[in-house]
Amino acid sequence: MKRLTTKVIFTVMISALTLTACTSGEEKPAASSNATATDPKKEEVTIKVAGFSDFFKGDESPGMKVVKEFNEKNKGSIQVVVQYMPSAQYSTAIQAGIASNDLPDIFLTPTGMDISSIVKNGWVKPLDEYVSKDFKNRFTQGSFEEGINQIDGKTYSWPLGGKGLRAILYYNKKVMRDAGLDPNKPPKTWDELKEMSKVISQKGKGDTYGLIFPGADYTLLDQVVLGLTASTVPAHGDFPGFNLKTGKYMYDSKGWTDAIKLLRSMKKDESILPSSYTINSAEATTLFGSNKAAFFIDARYRMWQVKRDTPNAEFDMAPAPQQDGKEPFYGYTLATKTGYMISANSKHPKEAGKFINETFAAKPFFKSTLQSGVQLSPIEELNKDKSLFPYPEFTSFYNLHETEMRLGPSIAKRNINTSSVVAELGEIKQLKMKPSFGDLFIKMLADDKTDVDATMKEYANKMNAGLQAAIDKVNASGSKVSLNDFTFPNWEPSKDYTDEAYKSLK
């Protein structure tokens, strides 16, 4: 019964894909025949692509623009149909596709999975024979890594973007100016953040506040604390809440507990937009861009969403304020455990590879996403071309990525079996753990009687136990991995983690 239900769900998804093809406004071959003009016996091939990436959201999105160009160029031979879905809906559809053995030709890694686990289950096939020999050379060095997007020397995916900063201070210049503050001097310290937010909220008289965050999106709330603590607690964007220097979760660190206490004091000052505790990201974006709040600490994608949803917003970006006022640094790795892949059951892998090689993973696509402001590109020469910057704020965006981000340690590079541990957890954040950090974050702000130190200590202990349990389970299956493989005591977040640093590990 369950198998039938999931198959029905995925049938609905495929129907939606077909509907998208019929309503996208793209010209189709004559209904009486699928034959091409050059070869009357050859039918047009349809390649189905599915994912929850925003760059495919809407006909005017950067992804759909290049898809339309590809379809025009290959009309009569290949037709690419893309279906965008919200993350939760998409994950359900892909699970259904796995159960019914009916995945799209090209699909994105669903939440809670990684490429290595998908490869292990035999759901995808390598790209190598379907793309050009120099395919990987177009990307920034380090974009492909064994155990991440390469398994046993075979390539399964490619980077969708360049560096992606997890924590940026977005500040509304109009709100600051209306409150009598200098709109070109955002807060650099916690004290400045608190005092400015208090002034703005008092002068706003219930209409405008200092700080906003999307309280309904629990999985994103760690980005606020990650941003506020990066100068004192080693921060790696791929490991929010986890300290790669110690191999332990850092929720109970003094930096994190002090940051939560700061936000609690700001709530007491009535400096946080009251609806922050219940709104989602889209609502928070609109309220910020509509001058209801001055400060928003969030990841790189908030910039283009503010520009998209509130194009008249007057805002800019700066480093997230730090307790000590020092410059924060955030680690990153170029190779990512998520990405688009070719289904093992695709009947047209050659055509899917052509689309990937010539469009989806080619300069025109990355140029389009860069010009839309979605993200930086994994092709460095494009990032350095300021003529591609879509608006003045993008200069601040680019500069923050260059000054604050450093190449961080890779657990897969140290031991490929660590990817199996992360797959067992779902994510390093252990999203299955309840209550989540986001749940506790909202509770601690809502109830000032909750003991922050004790709550975070208990949570860190649970998370550390969860990690060890996952390690034990992977070892029981015959792999060999230890907590040491998640520990890099020689990591200095202000510096790139080099090959020499790996060699010096004991």
Legacy VTK file of the C-alpha trace (Angstrom):
# vtk DataFile Version 3.0
C-alpha trace
ASCII
DATASET POLYDATA
POINTS 506 float
0.000 0.000 0.000
2.809 2.354 0.908
4.606 1.635 -2.380
1.422 2.427 -4.305
0.964 5.705 -2.426
4.488 6.912 -3.137
4.155 5.991 -6.772
0.975 8.033 -7.009
2.786 11.000 -5.449
5.552 10.791 -7.991
3.054 10.391 -10.825
1.628 13.754 -9.742
5.140 15.189 -9.895
5.688 13.891 -13.405
2.315 15.322 -14.417
3.470 18.664 -13.066
6.625 18.348 -15.131
4.560 17.746 -18.239
2.298 20.677 -17.388
5.350 22.897 -16.992
6.494 21.916 -20.456
3.091 22.736 -21.910
2.709 26.100 -20.182
6.237 27.462 -20.299
5.563 29.400 -23.479
8.258 27.547 -25.388
7.499 26.491 -28.963
6.866 22.766 -29.440
7.126 20.478 -32.463
3.917 19.902 -34.423
1.434 17.739 -32.540
1.045 15.323 -35.451
4.634 14.112 -35.276
7.676 14.074 -33.003
10.022 13.767 -35.955
12.743 16.352 -36.481
13.120 18.368 -39.639
16.478 16.771 -40.411
15.664 13.180 -39.470
12.019 12.152 -39.880
12.633 8.936 -37.916
14.176 10.580 -34.880
11.892 11.572 -32.039
12.471 14.553 -29.793
13.944 13.508 -26.434
12.517 15.011 -23.250
14.919 15.473 -20.350
13.227 15.984 -16.987
15.045 18.028 -14.342
13.774 18.385 -10.765
15.009 20.306 -7.739
14.274 22.966 -5.145
16.964 25.436 -6.243
15.530 28.953 -6.466
17.438 29.666 -9.655
14.773 27.550 -11.412
11.824 29.322 -9.749
9.733 31.110 -12.369
10.048 31.619 -16.109
12.288 34.665 -15.648
14.658 32.980 -13.209
18.318 32.748 -14.304
18.122 28.977 -14.674
14.993 28.993 -16.783
16.423 31.629 -19.096
19.310 29.374 -20.122
16.995 26.356 -20.331
14.851 28.236 -22.813
17.927 29.092 -24.881
19.033 25.449 -24.853
15.583 24.294 -25.951
15.489 26.795 -28.798
18.936 25.709 -29.946
18.035 22.010 -29.789
14.407 22.241 -30.872
13.251 19.005 -32.441
15.974 16.891 -30.835
16.066 17.674 -27.085
13.508 19.350 -24.871
14.457 20.101 -21.238
11.565 20.351 -18.779
12.325 21.688 -15.292
10.161 21.340 -12.213
10.881 23.546 -9.208
9.339 22.526 -5.879
9.747 23.672 -2.262
12.257 21.555 -0.363
9.816 19.456 1.696
7.566 18.702 -1.291
10.577 17.902 -3.438
12.066 15.467 -0.920
8.752 13.607 -0.734
8.570 13.403 -4.524
12.130 12.081 -4.835
11.531 9.472 -2.150
8.497 8.402 -4.168
10.605 8.291 -7.334
13.149 6.091 -5.593
10.424 3.738 -4.377
8.823 3.479 -7.824
12.142 3.324 -9.693
11.087 6.399 -11.666
13.443 9.290 -10.959
13.796 12.347 -13.245
16.722 12.261 -15.679
18.520 14.917 -13.638
17.654 15.515 -9.997
19.009 17.382 -6.980
20.118 15.668 -3.796
17.110 15.788 -1.438
17.411 17.121 2.106
18.904 14.564 4.482
20.903 12.729 1.807
24.299 13.223 0.251
25.853 12.205 -3.035
27.907 9.375 -1.565
24.870 7.624 -0.058
22.913 8.049 -3.305
25.806 6.554 -5.289
26.079 3.695 -2.807
22.425 2.848 -3.400
22.921 2.805 -7.167
20.430 5.556 -7.968
22.748 7.623 -10.190
25.390 7.144 -12.852
28.739 8.938 -13.332
28.901 12.049 -15.486
32.320 11.385 -16.957
31.346 9.631 -20.186
28.591 12.159 -20.943
30.525 15.415 -20.564
33.677 16.773 -22.200
37.108 15.585 -21.078
38.021 19.040 -19.802
34.685 19.441 -17.967
36.206 19.706 -14.486
38.911 22.143 -15.590
36.380 24.944 -16.045
35.789 25.097 -12.289
37.896 26.622 -9.520
40.547 24.216 -8.279
39.237 22.175 -5.355
35.677 21.958 -6.677
35.839 18.158 -6.917
36.765 15.951 -4.004
36.829 12.216 -3.432
34.056 11.186 -1.065
32.060 14.345 -1.737
31.123 14.619 -5.420
33.625 12.042 -6.686
33.311 8.415 -5.623
35.986 5.870 -6.517
37.452 8.345 -8.991
34.175 8.860 -10.854
32.400 12.228 -11.016
28.736 12.441 -10.087
28.009 16.128 -9.635
29.517 19.606 -9.944
29.458 22.785 -7.818
26.400 24.969 -8.318
27.986 28.083 -6.889
31.140 29.568 -5.454
31.733 30.589 -1.858
28.503 30.943 0.093
28.690 33.028 3.250
26.359 31.706 5.942
26.152 34.907 8.005
25.986 38.511 6.777
24.617 41.605 8.499
21.992 43.111 6.224
21.186 46.651 7.317
18.347 48.886 6.176
19.839 52.328 5.527
16.497 54.140 5.461
15.475 52.768 8.857
18.824 53.798 10.333
18.635 57.275 8.815
15.052 57.807 9.978
16.169 56.975 13.521
18.919 59.583 13.370
21.737 57.053 12.916
24.476 57.184 10.305
23.241 54.803 7.548
26.827 54.174 6.472
28.008 52.991 9.888
26.348 49.674 10.761
27.081 48.101 14.168
30.413 46.338 14.546
30.040 45.143 18.140
27.293 43.543 20.190
26.972 46.700 22.288
26.482 48.792 19.150
23.926 46.324 17.791
21.982 46.440 21.052
22.102 50.225 21.443
21.261 51.005 17.816
18.395 48.504 17.866
17.047 50.092 21.043
17.148 53.591 19.554
15.467 52.446 16.339
12.737 50.565 18.214
11.991 53.438 20.571
11.743 55.949 17.738
9.780 53.461 15.646
6.979 53.473 18.256
5.724 49.999 17.457
6.115 50.283 13.694
9.866 49.800 13.225
12.316 47.653 15.182
15.992 46.936 15.389
16.371 43.230 14.624
14.377 40.685 12.634
14.779 36.925 12.048
12.589 34.127 10.591
11.546 32.317 13.764
9.296 29.855 11.940
12.244 28.489 9.944
13.907 26.662 12.819
16.676 25.132 10.721
18.006 28.606 9.788
18.263 30.140 13.248
21.734 28.794 13.945
22.977 31.216 11.262
22.191 34.152 13.549
24.374 32.807 16.358
27.009 31.501 13.932
27.343 35.014 12.567
27.557 36.731 15.949
30.300 34.447 17.292
32.677 33.783 14.380
35.516 35.907 15.780
35.667 33.913 19.032
34.374 30.426 18.090
35.791 28.684 14.974
33.035 28.769 12.368
32.718 26.592 9.275
29.732 27.208 7.027
29.280 23.504 6.266
29.283 22.642 9.985
27.022 25.108 11.812
27.092 24.413 15.533
30.115 22.115 15.271
33.684 23.017 16.221
36.181 21.346 13.877
39.081 22.321 16.131
37.773 20.218 19.007
35.531 17.684 17.272
32.667 18.704 19.558
29.406 20.580 19.133
29.790 24.146 20.365
26.240 24.990 21.406
27.379 25.170 25.031
30.451 27.325 24.285
30.611 30.669 26.062
30.407 32.447 22.717
27.108 30.790 21.761
25.479 31.088 25.183
26.553 34.743 25.462
25.067 35.453 22.022
21.745 33.912 23.064
21.792 36.033 26.225
22.469 39.128 24.104
19.402 38.399 21.970
17.365 37.726 25.101
18.338 41.153 26.456
17.368 42.733 23.129
13.957 41.064 23.403
13.603 42.519 26.889
14.426 45.957 25.430
11.656 45.363 22.878
14.252 45.791 20.114
13.263 42.672 18.152
10.303 42.769 15.762
7.643 40.826 17.756
6.498 38.768 14.774
10.062 37.442 14.332
9.190 34.453 16.499
6.508 33.179 14.122
7.285 34.407 10.580
9.044 32.486 7.827
11.957 33.620 5.678
9.827 35.072 2.875
7.816 37.144 5.346
10.948 38.320 7.152
12.506 39.316 3.830
9.503 41.442 2.882
9.282 43.097 6.286
12.981 43.954 6.271
12.803 45.344 2.740
9.633 47.258 3.656
11.467 49.187 6.391
10.011 47.370 9.403
13.421 46.387 10.798
16.972 47.663 10.540
19.103 44.543 10.979
18.880 41.016 9.591
21.656 38.425 10.086
21.326 35.757 7.433
23.084 33.843 4.661
24.129 34.965 1.177
20.766 34.193 -0.454
18.970 36.908 1.541
20.508 39.620 -0.660
18.941 38.652 -3.959
15.654 37.730 -2.293
15.400 41.225 -0.792
16.178 42.697 -4.220
13.592 40.416 -5.832
10.757 40.883 -3.331
11.314 44.528 -2.351
13.278 46.091 -5.232
13.091 49.608 -3.756
14.694 48.613 -0.464
17.679 50.747 0.506
20.082 48.380 2.192
23.663 47.177 2.281
25.774 44.456 3.880
28.548 44.271 6.466
30.246 41.672 8.680
28.013 40.376 11.458
28.687 42.297 14.718
31.074 40.566 17.109
31.306 40.722 20.881
34.920 41.863 20.667
34.485 43.894 17.492
37.125 41.845 15.685
36.798 40.639 12.114
34.961 37.298 11.792
36.146 34.462 9.567
34.157 31.567 8.180
35.527 28.324 6.768
34.238 26.761 3.558
34.928 23.913 1.164
34.333 24.162 -2.594
33.220 20.577 -3.192
29.690 20.038 -1.897
27.857 16.886 -0.823
24.708 18.012 -2.602
24.178 18.644 -6.294
22.382 17.619 -9.461
23.033 14.116 -10.826
21.986 11.884 -13.710
19.548 9.155 -12.698
20.795 5.594 -13.131
17.517 4.814 -14.906
17.599 7.723 -17.316
16.845 6.515 -20.827
18.657 9.496 -22.286
21.907 10.009 -20.322
23.735 11.221 -23.422
21.241 14.038 -23.959
21.193 14.796 -20.219
24.987 15.056 -20.317
24.788 17.389 -23.299
22.476 19.710 -21.357
24.792 19.620 -18.338
27.970 20.100 -20.357
26.712 22.853 -22.648
24.275 24.713 -20.392
23.625 23.678 -16.797
27.302 23.516 -15.805
28.613 25.975 -18.389
29.585 29.638 -18.260
26.264 30.977 -19.615
24.380 29.453 -16.671
26.822 30.713 -14.050
26.964 34.095 -15.723
23.167 34.231 -15.545
23.024 33.324 -11.838
25.794 35.820 -11.084
24.019 38.606 -12.939
20.806 37.805 -11.086
22.599 38.217 -7.760
21.762 34.682 -6.639
25.309 33.688 -5.710
28.936 33.763 -6.671
30.099 31.445 -9.420
32.353 28.367 -9.101
34.267 29.844 -12.051
36.601 32.426 -10.569
37.106 34.525 -13.691
33.373 35.309 -13.736
33.398 36.456 -10.102
36.194 38.924 -10.823
34.347 40.500 -13.741
32.625 43.461 -12.071
30.753 44.248 -15.265
28.571 41.243 -14.398
27.586 42.642 -10.990
23.818 43.282 -11.152
23.566 46.196 -8.711
25.782 48.310 -6.388
25.101 46.154 -3.304
26.724 43.204 -5.043
30.126 44.830 -4.595
29.703 44.637 -0.820
28.508 41.048 -1.213
31.576 40.072 -3.231
33.988 41.865 -0.885
32.554 40.150 2.188
33.066 36.743 0.614
36.639 37.611 -0.279
37.628 39.094 3.094
35.767 36.850 5.533
35.932 33.395 3.986
38.865 31.005 4.219
39.310 27.478 2.911
38.462 25.214 5.828
39.172 21.578 6.734
37.429 18.775 4.868
36.482 15.703 6.879
36.150 13.643 3.689
39.665 14.568 2.659
40.932 13.216 5.942
38.788 10.065 5.883
36.293 9.283 3.142
34.234 7.189 5.559
33.180 10.334 7.425
30.647 10.926 4.648
28.885 7.742 5.739
28.661 9.127 9.269
27.149 12.387 8.054
24.737 10.427 5.863
23.708 8.442 8.923
23.040 11.717 10.775
21.248 13.235 7.793
23.268 16.415 8.307
25.906 17.414 10.835
23.105 19.460 12.453
21.217 16.193 13.075
17.857 17.528 11.916
16.123 14.454 13.327
17.186 15.453 16.840
14.215 16.864 18.759
13.965 19.455 20.075
16.183 21.145 17.494
18.441 24.100 18.173
15.824 26.328 16.533
13.133 25.022 18.900
15.334 25.739 21.892
16.422 29.116 20.523
12.842 30.378 20.333
12.030 28.886 23.746
15.017 30.588 25.388
14.056 33.970 23.948
10.378 33.557 24.781
10.939 32.419 28.364
13.599 34.393 30.220
13.445 31.884 33.074
14.960 29.153 30.912
18.566 28.479 31.961
20.559 29.122 28.778
23.784 27.493 29.984
22.078 24.329 31.237
19.838 24.047 28.166
22.738 24.371 25.744
24.929 22.016 27.774
22.259 19.321 27.651
21.731 19.874 23.932
25.463 19.731 23.129
25.767 16.485 25.093
22.882 14.946 23.124
24.411 16.044 19.828
27.865 14.707 20.748
26.280 11.397 21.758
24.388 11.306 18.470
27.589 11.792 16.503
29.380 9.037 18.411
26.434 6.683 17.888
26.581 7.334 14.137
30.327 6.671 14.128
29.781 3.389 16.011
27.091 2.318 13.551
29.292 3.018 10.533
32.177 1.110 12.120
29.861 -1.820 12.826
29.141 -2.000 9.098
32.834 -2.612 8.389
34.120 0.924 7.752
36.765 2.557 9.876
36.243 6.058 11.201
36.743 7.851 14.515
35.983 11.163 16.174
39.569 12.185 15.409
38.579 12.372 11.743
36.250 15.253 12.683
38.955 17.055 14.666
41.470 19.556 13.280
43.311 21.127 16.247
45.720 22.970 13.921
42.961 24.862 12.111
43.305 28.634 12.252
40.077 30.107 10.839
41.813 33.285 9.639
43.999 31.219 7.291
43.320 28.793 4.439
43.596 25.162 5.487
46.275 23.833 3.131
47.615 20.407 2.179
50.505 21.062 4.547
48.022 21.437 7.387
46.566 18.005 6.628
50.061 16.499 6.584
50.914 17.990 9.970
47.938 16.318 11.687
48.842 13.484 14.010
LINES 1 507
506 0 1 2 3 4 5 6 7 8 9 10 11 12 13 14 15 16 17 18 19 20 21 22 23 24 25 26 27 28 29 30 31 32 33 34 35 36 37 38 39 40 41 42 43 44 45 46 47 48 49 50 51 52 53 54 55 56 57 58 59 60 61 62 63 64 65 66 67 68 69 70 71 72 73 74 75 76 77 78 79 80 81 82 83 84 85 86 87 88 89 90 91 92 93 94 95 96 97 98 99 100 101 102 103 104 105 106 107 108 109 110 111 112 113 114 115 116 117 118 119 120 121 122 123 124 125 126 127 128 129 130 131 132 133 134 135 136 137 138 139 140 141 142 143 144 145 146 147 148 149 150 151 152 153 154 155 156 157 158 159 160 161 162 163 164 165 166 167 168 169 170 171 172 173 174 175 176 177 178 179 180 181 182 183 184 185 186 187 188 189 190 191 192 193 194 195 196 197 198 199 200 201 202 203 204 205 206 207 208 209 210 211 212 213 214 215 216 217 218 219 220 221 222 223 224 225 226 227 228 229 230 231 232 233 234 235 236 237 238 239 240 241 242 243 244 245 246 247 248 249 250 251 252 253 254 255 256 257 258 259 260 261 262 263 264 265 266 267 268 269 270 271 272 273 274 275 276 277 278 279 280 281 282 283 284 285 286 287 288 289 290 291 292 293 294 295 296 297 298 299 300 301 302 303 304 305 306 307 308 309 310 311 312 313 314 315 316 317 318 319 320 321 322 323 324 325 326 327 328 329 330 331 332 333 334 335 336 337 338 339 340 341 342 343 344 345 346 347 348 349 350 351 352 353 354 355 356 357 358 359 360 361 362 363 364 365 366 367 368 369 370 371 372 373 374 375 376 377 378 379 380 381 382 383 384 385 386 387 388 389 390 391 392 393 394 395 396 397 398 399 400 401 402 403 404 405 406 407 408 409 410 411 412 413 414 415 416 417 418 419 420 421 422 423 424 425 426 427 428 429 430 431 432 433 434 435 436 437 438 439 440 441 442 443 444 445 446 447 448 449 450 451 452 453 454 455 456 457 458 459 460 461 462 463 464 465 466 467 468 469 470 471 472 473 474 475 476 477 478 479 480 481 482 483 484 485 486 487 488 489 490 491 492 493 494 495 496 497 498 499 500 501 502 503 504 505
